[in-house]
Amino acid sequence: MSHRNLKPFYFFQICSESLASYGKSPYLYPLYGLGELPQGFARLSAIYGGTYMLDKPIDEIKYDETGQVCGVTSQGETARTKMVIGDPTYFPDKVKKEGQVLNAAKMKC
């Protein structure tokens, strides 16, 4: 078999070896509080060259001539980017309310 044909087998091997690594549940739960979740995303982001700006005041969100985001300025420093993920209140002129979320719970007694 060629190397290209073996790639799916390696993928399935990795998946099968990772099953039940942390018990029988498919969900991971942080043992030391929910602060581990953003830390895990921040570490993964750093591996791929991403930058987190947590708990920093946003002075300005910069857009290019086509209206696409191109950077965020905070405390005199500008981080250049192709994507910004944030709360819609940071982008009041870029969002439009389409509906609302309704949360409900049903209890069977």
Phi and psi in degrees as GROMACS dihedral restraints (atoms count N, CA, C in turn):
[ dihedral_restraints ]
;  ai    aj    ak    al  type     phi  dphi    fc
    3     4     5     6     1   -78.7    20    10
    4     5     6     7     1   163.5    20    10
    6     7     8     9     1   -59.5    20    10
    7     8     9    10     1   -36.3    20    10
    9    10    11    12     1   -64.3    20    10
   10    11    12    13     1   -35.6    20    10
   12    13    14    15     1   -74.9    20    10
   13    14    15    16     1   -21.2    20    10
   15    16    17    18     1   -82.5    20    10
   16    17    18    19     1   -17.8    20    10
   18    19    20    21     1   -54.9    20    10
   19    20    21    22     1   -46.5    20    10
   21    22    23    24     1   -62.5    20    10
   22    23    24    25     1   -34.1    20    10
   24    25    26    27     1   -66.4    20    10
   25    26    27    28     1   -40.1    20    10
   27    28    29    30     1   -62.8    20    10
   28    29    30    31     1   -41.2    20    10
   30    31    32    33     1   -59.9    20    10
   31    32    33    34     1   -48.7    20    10
   33    34    35    36     1   -66.0    20    10
   34    35    36    37     1   -33.1    20    10
   36    37    38    39     1   -64.7    20    10
   37    38    39    40     1   -45.2    20    10
   39    40    41    42     1   -62.3    20    10
   40    41    42    43     1   -43.8    20    10
   42    43    44    45     1   -62.5    20    10
   43    44    45    46     1   -44.9    20    10
   45    46    47    48     1   -68.0    20    10
   46    47    48    49     1   -33.8    20    10
   48    49    50    51     1   -71.3    20    10
   49    50    51    52     1   -26.4    20    10
   51    52    53    54     1   -86.0    20    10
   52    53    54    55     1   -12.6    20    10
   54    55    56    57     1   -64.3    20    10
   55    56    57    58     1   137.0    20    10
   57    58    59    60     1    60.3    20    10
   58    59    60    61     1    24.4    20    10
   60    61    62    63     1   -68.2    20    10
   61    62    63    64     1   -31.7    20    10
   63    64    65    66     1  -118.5    20    10
   64    65    66    67     1    36.7    20    10
   66    67    68    69     1   104.1    20    10
   67    68    69    70     1  -168.9    20    10
   69    70    71    72     1   -87.5    20    10
   70    71    72    73     1   -10.9    20    10
   72    73    74    75     1   -86.4    20    10
   73    74    75    76     1   144.3    20    10
   75    76    77    78     1   -79.8    20    10
   76    77    78    79     1    -2.0    20    10
   78    79    80    81     1  -101.8    20    10
   79    80    81    82     1   142.8    20    10
   81    82    83    84     1   -99.3    20    10
   82    83    84    85     1   138.8    20    10
   84    85    86    87     1  -125.2    20    10
   85    86    87    88     1   128.8    20    10
   87    88    89    90     1   -68.7    20    10
   88    89    90    91     1   129.9    20    10
   90    91    92    93     1   -79.4    20    10
   91    92    93    94     1   -26.7    20    10
   93    94    95    96     1  -114.5    20    10
   94    95    96    97     1    34.0    20    10
   96    97    98    99     1   102.5    20    10
   97    98    99   100     1   164.6    20    10
   99   100   101   102     1   -72.9    20    10
  100   101   102   103     1   -10.5    20    10
  102   103   104   105     1   -64.1    20    10
  103   104   105   106     1   -17.5    20    10
  105   106   107   108     1   -69.6    20    10
  106   107   108   109     1   -28.0    20    10
  108   109   110   111     1   -64.4    20    10
  109   110   111   112     1   -54.9    20    10
  111   112   113   114     1   -64.4    20    10
  112   113   114   115     1   -30.6    20    10
  114   115   116   117     1   -63.9    20    10
  115   116   117   118     1   -40.6    20    10
  117   118   119   120     1   -63.7    20    10
  118   119   120   121     1   -42.6    20    10
  120   121   122   123     1   -66.7    20    10
  121   122   123   124     1   -38.3    20    10
  123   124   125   126     1   -64.3    20    10
  124   125   126   127     1   -41.1    20    10
  126   127   128   129     1   -65.9    20    10
  127   128   129   130     1   -43.4    20    10
  129   130   131   132     1   -64.6    20    10
  130   131   132   133     1   -39.7    20    10
  132   133   134   135     1   -62.2    20    10
  133   134   135   136     1   -41.2    20    10
  135   136   137   138     1   -64.2    20    10
  136   137   138   139     1   -34.6    20    10
  138   139   140   141     1   -60.7    20    10
  139   140   141   142     1   -37.6    20    10
  141   142   143   144     1   -97.4    20    10
  142   143   144   145     1    15.4    20    10
  144   145   146   147     1    86.2    20    10
  145   146   147   148     1    13.3    20    10
  147   148   149   150     1   -81.1    20    10
  148   149   150   151     1   165.4    20    10
  150   151   152   153     1  -131.4    20    10
  151   152   153   154     1   134.3    20    10
  153   154   155   156     1  -104.5    20    10
  154   155   156   157     1   138.4    20    10
  156   157   158   159     1  -124.1    20    10
  157   158   159   160     1    82.0    20    10
  159   160   161   162     1   -93.9    20    10
  160   161   162   163     1   139.5    20    10
  162   163   164   165     1    55.7    20    10
  163   164   165   166     1    38.9    20    10
  165   166   167   168     1  -118.4    20    10
  166   167   168   169     1   139.3    20    10
  168   169   170   171     1   -69.6    20    10
  169   170   171   172     1   137.7    20    10
  171   172   173   174     1   -95.0    20    10
  172   173   174   175     1   118.8    20    10
  174   175   176   177     1   -84.2    20    10
  175   176   177   178     1   -39.3    20    10
  177   178   179   180     1  -160.6    20    10
  178   179   180   181     1   142.5    20    10
  180   181   182   183     1  -105.6    20    10
  181   182   183   184     1   122.5    20    10
  183   184   185   186     1   -94.2    20    10
  184   185   186   187     1   139.6    20    10
  186   187   188   189     1  -122.8    20    10
  187   188   189   190     1   149.3    20    10
  189   190   191   192     1   -84.5    20    10
  190   191   192   193     1  -173.5    20    10
  192   193   194   195     1   -67.8    20    10
  193   194   195   196     1   -18.8    20    10
  195   196   197   198     1   -91.2    20    10
  196   197   198   199     1    -3.2    20    10
  198   199   200   201     1    91.9    20    10
  199   200   201   202     1     4.8    20    10
  201   202   203   204     1   -85.7    20    10
  202   203   204   205     1   144.8    20    10
  204   205   206   207     1   -64.2    20    10
  205   206   207   208     1   140.8    20    10
  207   208   209   210     1  -135.8    20    10
  208   209   210   211     1    -3.2    20    10
  210   211   212   213     1   178.2    20    10
  211   212   213   214     1   166.5    20    10
  213   214   215   216     1  -133.3    20    10
  214   215   216   217     1   129.4    20    10
  216   217   218   219     1  -105.3    20    10
  217   218   219   220     1   130.3    20    10
  219   220   221   222     1  -142.7    20    10
  220   221   222   223     1   124.0    20    10
  222   223   224   225     1    51.1    20    10
  223   224   225   226     1    43.5    20    10
  225   226   227   228     1    83.2    20    10
  226   227   228   229     1    -5.7    20    10
  228   229   230   231     1  -107.6    20    10
  229   230   231   232     1   137.3    20    10
  231   232   233   234     1  -112.7    20    10
  232   233   234   235     1   124.8    20    10
  234   235   236   237     1   -98.0    20    10
  235   236   237   238     1   118.7    20    10
  237   238   239   240     1   -80.3    20    10
  238   239   240   241     1   139.8    20    10
  240   241   242   243     1  -156.4    20    10
  241   242   243   244     1   163.8    20    10
  243   244   245   246     1  -103.7    20    10
  244   245   246   247     1   -13.5    20    10
  246   247   248   249     1  -148.2    20    10
  247   248   249   250     1   140.6    20    10
  249   250   251   252     1  -127.7    20    10
  250   251   252   253     1   129.7    20    10
  252   253   254   255     1  -112.4    20    10
  253   254   255   256     1   119.9    20    10
  255   256   257   258     1  -160.4    20    10
  256   257   258   259     1   174.8    20    10
  258   259   260   261     1   -66.8    20    10
  259   260   261   262     1   141.7    20    10
  261   262   263   264     1   -58.3    20    10
  262   263   264   265     1   -20.5    20    10
  264   265   266   267     1   -66.5    20    10
  265   266   267   268     1   -18.1    20    10
  267   268   269   270     1   -77.8    20    10
  268   269   270   271     1   -17.7    20    10
  270   271   272   273     1  -126.7    20    10
  271   272   273   274     1    56.9    20    10
  273   274   275   276     1   -61.6    20    10
  274   275   276   277     1   -30.0    20    10
  276   277   278   279     1   -86.7    20    10
  277   278   279   280     1    -3.5    20    10
  279   280   281   282     1  -110.7    20    10
  280   281   282   283     1    -4.9    20    10
  282   283   284   285     1  -117.4    20    10
  283   284   285   286     1   155.0    20    10
  285   286   287   288     1  -137.9    20    10
  286   287   288   289     1   128.8    20    10
  288   289   290   291     1   -71.9    20    10
  289   290   291   292     1   124.6    20    10
  291   292   293   294     1  -106.2    20    10
  292   293   294   295     1   -20.4    20    10
  294   295   296   297     1   179.9    20    10
  295   296   297   298     1  -159.3    20    10
  297   298   299   300     1  -144.9    20    10
  298   299   300   301     1   159.3    20    10
  300   301   302   303     1   -94.6    20    10
  301   302   303   304     1   134.1    20    10
  303   304   305   306     1  -115.9    20    10
  304   305   306   307     1   120.5    20    10
  306   307   308   309     1  -101.8    20    10
  307   308   309   310     1   135.1    20    10
  309   310   311   312     1  -144.7    20    10
  310   311   312   313     1   151.6    20    10
  312   313   314   315     1  -132.1    20    10
  313   314   315   316     1   141.4    20    10
  315   316   317   318     1  -119.2    20    10
  316   317   318   319     1   128.2    20    10
  318   319   320   321     1  -111.6    20    10
  319   320   321   322     1   134.2    20    10
  321   322   323   324     1  -105.9    20    10
  322   323   324   325     1   117.2    20    10
